[in-house]
């Protein structure tokens, strides 16, 4: 059967324009919600995905001939339930227990205008169960809850699509075989799984944020979906500071979306953005979430990252130098996480305070172990510091690598302009 991303690309690539547009809209809004609901009833994520893929395929034929139903989400759920029942009857020895088949059959009697409960958060915590291999928990959530295919997820986690696909298949089989419940665990377990859930959400947000403009429309609102999921976590755990920190972090970043491209589509770095183009309401909400987190007296990575974004906003809005505060925050993040990415950003902050030489001295070396040799912003940062130092030839080399690693035409143009501006 097609995996989520493949199925949705088929949906939007076939059928009448009206049916295609409606199916695309439902896929954007409700794919994860429908998978979560079906998986909760069947206990099988892969079967839920397959049933929903078949339902989308049926929708193209039916909606093209008869027009879109009044409640397309409920229509898809009804068809997908039938597909699950049919699959269970074909595999009487195992995949769907008779009790689950009976429940699913009874649900088919429900009216198509029923309200479908949102169980995405329960599915996320199921994916974060300790019985699931830790390295695949976040990718599994990205696919099951947000509908990304293995190739897109592999690009986030820097592995091959084939390897990622195999990991995801094994993880779904593990959920089924272990009988992991699709419901939020007890509060004690809930906190233990929170880090994996937040990491998965942030990975999804990052994928949506870095998406090129005008490409892959089905992933266009991935950043907004990630913010929505974080709001669900905050609602479930209102006193969890890291959930609030992640919400603040993403809101701060998302608030600048409109300013990161010029009217001509060129990339605009933070230092050159016009703060008047930022979403002030979103920034206010981010600041409120960060203040709320600070009252809970448990500092974590996402709160520190959000505080960094807050500091950048303050500097850009007021013009007041606060690089010492920024450096202290990077120091704290580096101690907490040991992240080579944090080390790169810390080196840039040092350069603002002490000059390019000091920044270059603090810059970590790229290696296969830390994977900075594959990290485009590392080479862009290195090129910038080398250019400030006057090492034009070395800077050109770094810009060439950064350009080659970027898939975004706007960022490539930006880097090429910086390269061309170097003195001969």
N, C-alpha and C positions, 0 to 999 in steps of 0.2 A: 504494500500500500504506500501511497505518497506520505511523506512526512509533512509537518505543518507548513513550512515555508514553500515547499514545492506545491502543495495543494492550493495555497492561496495565490500563487503565481498562475496556476492553471485557471483558477476562477476568474482572475482579472484579464486573462488573455483570450478568453473564449466567450461565446454567447452574445446576445444582443447588448447594445450599449447600456440600456436601462438596467437589464438584469446584471450585467457586469458591474455597473456602478453600485447597485444595491448590495451585491455580494461583497464587493470590496469594502463598502462601508461597514457591513456586519463583521467582516473579518477583522477590520481595524478595531472596532469597538468591543467585540464580544467573543473572539476566538478563545482566549484563555478562560473566560467565564464559562463558556459551554464545555470546554474540555474538563475544567475543574468539576462541574456538576456531574458530567457523565462518568468521570473517573471515581467520584465519590460513591456513585451508585453501583458501579461495576467492579471496583477495586483494581482496575487495570488501565493504566495510563495509555499504553500503546493501543489497546482496543478502543478506547475513547477517541484517540486521535484518528484512527482508521475509520471509525464510524462517522465522525464529523467530516472527514475528507469526502466520504461517499455522499454524505448529505449535501455538501457544497456542490458536488458534481450533479446530483439530482436537481438542485436548485437552478442550475443553469438551464437545464432542459425545461423544467416546469415553469420557471419565471419568464423565460423567453416566450413560451406558448401562451401562458395565462396571465402574465403580469405579476408584479411583486405582491406578496401577501401583505395584509395589514400589519402583521407582527412577524417579520422575517426571522427574528431570533427564535421565537417559539416554534415556527415552522421547521427550522433546522434542527431544533432539539427533538421534536417529535420524530422526524425522519431518522435522526441519528440513534434515538432509542430503539427504533425498529431494527436498524442495522445491527445494534448490539445484541438484540434478542435473536435475530437470525444467526449471527455468528455463534452465539452460545448454543443454539440448537444443533448447529453443525459440529460442535465440539462438546458433545454431551459428557464426555469423561472428565472435563476439567475446567476450562477457562472461566466460565461463569456458573456459579452455584445455582441450583434450582431455586433457592429462596430469592436470589438476586434477580433471576429471570422473572419470577412471579411479581416482584416489586416493580421491575421495569415495565412489565405488561400492564399492571394496574395503572401506572403513571401515564400510559398511552391514552387513557380515558380522560385525562385532564384537558381542559379547554386550551386552545392555542393562544388565548390572551392572558394566560397565567403569568405571574411574576416569577422569574427565575432567580432563585437565591444566588448570591455571589459567594462562591466558595474558593476563590482564588487564593486567599490567604491560607486557608486550610491545606490546599494543595502544596503551597510553598513550604509549609512546615513539614508536610509529609516528605517532600523532596530533601529536607534537611535532617531527616531521621538519622541517628547515629549508625544505623545499619547500612546506610548508603555511603559508598566511598567518598571521602571528604573532597577529593579533587573534582568530582563530577556533580556535586550538589548544585553549585551555581549554574553550570551549563544546563543541567536538567530543568531547573526552574525557568531558565530563559526559553527553553523549547516548550515545555508543557504549559507554562502560564502565559508566556508572551508570544509564542508562535514563531520564534526564529528557527530557521533550519540549521542543520549541522554545519554547513559551510559558513554561514554567518557567525555562528558561535565559535567555530574553529578560528576564525580571523580575530576574534576578541582574545582568545586564550593561546594564540600562536601555536596551534597544532594542526595537523592535516585534517581535512574534512572526513576522510575515511576513518582515521583513528577516533575522531570525535563521535562519528556516527556509531561506531562499535561501543564506545563507552556509554552512550545514551541508551542504546538497546539493552545493554547489561544492567544499567541502573533501573530501567523500567521493569525488567524481569525480576530484579531484586525486590522492588516494591510489591509486586504481585505475589511472589513466592513467600515473602515474609509476612504478608497480610498486614502491611503497615496501614493504619487507619487514616482516612482522609478527614481529619478533624483536628483543630488546635489541641495540642497536648496540655497536660497540667501546667500550671504556672511555673513550677520549678523547671520542668523540661523546656518550657517555652523560652525562657531566658537563655538556656544553654544552646539552643539552636538559632538564636537571633543573629549571631554574627554571620552565619552562612546565608541567611535570608537577606540581610542588609547588603552583603557583598554581591549577591546575585542581582539585586535591584540596581545597585550602583553600576554593575557591569552593563546592564541593559540601558541605563541612562547614558553611559558613556558611548555606547554603540549608536544611540539615537542622536546624541550631541555631535558626534564626529561625522555623521552621515552627510554626504555631499548634497547640496541643494538640487532639487529636481530629479533625484534618482530614487529608485526603490520606494515607491509611494506607500507600500504596505508597512514600511518601517518608519514612515514619516513622523508618526506621533509616539514613537517609542519612548522618548524622553518624558512626554506627558503621561504616558502609561506608568512609567517608573515612579513618577511623583505621586500618581494616584495610589499605587500599591504602598508607597511609604506612608501615605495618609491612613491607609487601612491598618498598617502596623502601629502607627501612633494611636489610632483609636482603640486598638486592642491593648496596647501597653502605654498608656498616657504618661507613666512615670519612668519610662526608659529613656535616659538621656541620649544614647547613641542613635535611637530612631529619630528623635528630634534633631540631633546633629546632622543626620543624613538628609532629612527634609530641608533643613536650613541650607546645607551645602548645595543641593540640587536647585533649590529656588533661586539662590544667588547666581548660579551659573546660567540657569534658564532665563533669568531676567535680562541677560545681555544678548540673547539670541538675535534680536533685530539689529543690534549694533555691530555684529561681527562680520557683516558683509556690507560693502558699499552699494550705492544704487546700481553700479555697473557689475556687481557680483564679485568684487575683489575682496580678499581677506583683509580684515582690519584687526591688528593686534590690540590687546587690552589697553596699552598705553596711549593708543591713538584713537580710541573710541570716544564718542560724544556721550557723556552720562545722561544727557537729556533724552537719548533714545532708549535708555534702559526702562524696564518695567518697575516703576517706583512702588506699586502695590505689592508686587512679588518680593521686592527687597524688604519692604516693611514686614511682610509675613515671615521672611527668613530671619530677620533680626528678632522678632518676637519668639520664634521657635528656639533660637540660640540662647536668648535670655532665659527662657523656661528651662532649657537643658542645664544652664549654669547653676540653677537653684537646686539641682538634684545631686550635686557634689560627687560626680563620678566622671572624670575626664576620659575621653576616648578619641580614637583616630578621627571619626567623622566630625566630632565637635571641633577639634583642632583645625581640620580642613575647612570647616565652615567659618571659623574665626579668621582664617587666612583670607577667605573671600571677602569677609566683612572689612578686613583691613585694607584690601585692595580698593574696595568701593569707597571707603572713607578717603583714601589718598587721592583717588581720581576725582572725587567730588569736591574736595577742599583744596587740593594742591599742596597739602602739608606732607612733608617727608615722614614716613613711619617705617622705614626699612629696618630699623633696629627691632621693632615689634615683630615685623614679618620674619626676621631671622630667628628670633626667639621661638616663634611658632614652628618654624621648620626644624629647629634643634629638637623641640619636643616630639615632633612627628618622627624624626629620625631615630630618636631614642626608643620610641614606642614601637615602631614598625621595622626599622632597619631598611626601609624601602630605597632602592637605588634611584627611583624617580624623585623621591623627596630630597635625596642627596644632590641631584642635578639642580633642582629648584633652589635649594639652599645655596649652592655655588653662585647662582645668578643674584641672589639677595646679597651675598658677600661682595660681589662685584659692584653692586650699587653703592655699597658703603665704603669699600676699600680699593676699588679699581679692578681692572680686568686681570692683572697679574694674580691678585689674591683669589679672584674667582676661578681662574684656571687651575690654580694650585689646589683649590677645594673640589674641583670637578672630579668625580669618580672616573676610573678608566673603564672603557667598554670591554666586556668579555662575554664568552658564551655562557658563563655561569650566571651573570646578572642580566644578560640579554639586552643590555643597552646598545649593543651593536646592531640590533634590529629595531630600536626605538627611535622613530623619526625626530621627536622633540629633543632628544639628547644631541643629535648631530646639528640640529638648528641652533641649540643653545651654545654648543661648542664653537660653531662657526661665528656666532655673534661675538663671543668673547675673544676669539682669535682676531676678528676684524677690529675690535676695539683696541687690541694690543698692537695692531699694525702688522700682524703676520698674514699678509694677503694671500700668499700661496696656500698656506695651511687652511685658511678660512675658505678659499675656493673649493678645496678638496672636501671639507666638511659640508659645505653647501651642496656640492654635487651628490654626496651620499644622502643628505636630508631630502633633496629633491627626488632622488630615485626611490626613496622609501615612502613618499607621499602619494596617495591615490587621489587626492583632491586637486583638481586643476587650479583652483583659486590659490591654494597654499603653494603649489608649485610655482605659479606666476610670482607670488610674493617672494619666495626664496630666490628665484632667478633675478628679480630686481635687486635684491640685497647683494647678490653675487656680482652683478654687473656694476654696482656702485663702488666696489672695492677699488682702491688705487692700484694702478699698474706697478 
